[in-house]
Structures are given as C-alpha cells and as structure tokens.
Amino acid sequence: MSEPYSDLQQIEMSIKSAQHLVGQATKSMNGNQLKAAQDAINQAKEQFQQALSHKSGTNAQFYEFSSELIEKCETQLREANE
C-alpha cells in the first residue's frame, strides 16, 4: 500500500521542482536555467505518464491537478522563450 503513495509523492516533488526551476529560469532568462527547467518539466511529465498508466482511479483529482500544474509550467516556459 505504501508504493502508490511513494509514486504520488515522487510526482508531486518532481512537479514542485519543475515549478521552482521554471520560476527561477523565467526570472533570469539564463539559457542554462531555461534548459534545466525544460529538463525538469520533461522528467515530471515522464513520471506522471508512468504513474498515469498504472493508476487505480482512486486519485483522479491528484492526476488532474498534476496535469494542470505541468501544463502551466510548460506554458510559462514556452512564453518566456518567445
């Protein structure tokens, strides 16, 4: 029973990390930080997709909220790069 919780916790931490990196990168507009932010988003998306393929349906709200957060990070980073 602790394994799904660990997966959800890992997703949450990856998304928070991506949010932080995107915030820092868009403030500084440093190329290396923008790249690191994109890498963090990609990692969060990958973990999210893996968990989504194994979801039991009990955490639908978590998955929906996580998807929205990832999308917001991508949008913010994309707008910064334009």
C-alpha positions in Angstrom: 0.0 0.0 0.0 2.9 2.4 0.5 4.2 2.1 -3.1 1.4 4.1 -4.8 1.8 6.8 -2.1 5.5 6.9 -2.9 4.8 7.3 -6.6 2.4 10.1 -5.9 4.8 11.8 -3.6 7.6 11.5 -6.2 5.3 13.1 -8.9 4.4 15.9 -6.5 8.1 16.6 -5.7 9.1 16.5 -9.4 6.3 19.0 -10.3 7.3 21.3 -7.4 10.9 21.1 -8.5 9.9 21.9 -12.1 7.8 24.9 -10.9 10.7 26.2 -8.9 13.1 25.9 -11.8 10.7 27.4 -14.3 10.2 30.4 -11.9 14.0 30.9 -11.5 14.7 30.5 -15.2 12.0 32.9 -16.3 13.2 35.5 -13.9 16.8 35.2 -15.0 16.2 34.3 -18.7 19.5 32.4 -18.4 19.9 29.8 -21.2 21.3 27.1 -18.9 18.5 27.6 -16.4 15.8 27.6 -19.2 17.3 24.3 -20.4 17.3 22.9 -16.8 13.7 24.0 -16.3 12.7 22.2 -19.6 14.5 19.0 -18.4 12.7 19.2 -15.1 9.4 19.5 -16.8 10.2 16.6 -19.1 11.2 14.5 -16.0 7.9 15.4 -14.2 5.9 14.6 -17.3 7.6 11.2 -17.7 7.0 10.2 -14.1 3.4 11.5 -14.4 2.8 9.4 -17.5 4.3 6.3 -15.9 2.1 6.7 -12.9 -1.0 7.5 -15.0 -0.6 4.2 -16.9 -0.7 2.3 -13.6 -3.3 4.4 -11.8 -6.1 2.7 -10.0 -8.6 5.6 -10.4 -8.6 6.4 -6.7 -6.5 9.5 -7.2 -8.3 11.1 -10.1 -8.2 14.6 -8.6 -4.5 14.3 -7.9 -3.8 13.3 -11.5 -6.0 16.1 -12.9 -4.3 18.7 -10.7 -0.9 17.4 -11.5 -1.6 17.5 -15.2 -2.7 21.2 -14.9 0.4 22.1 -13.0 2.7 20.5 -15.6 0.7 22.3 -18.3 1.1 25.7 -16.5 4.9 25.1 -16.2 5.1 24.3 -19.9 3.1 27.4 -20.8 5.2 29.7 -18.6 8.4 28.4 -20.0 7.2 28.5 -23.6 6.1 32.1 -23.2 9.5 33.0 -21.7 11.2 31.5 -24.7 9.2 33.5 -27.2 
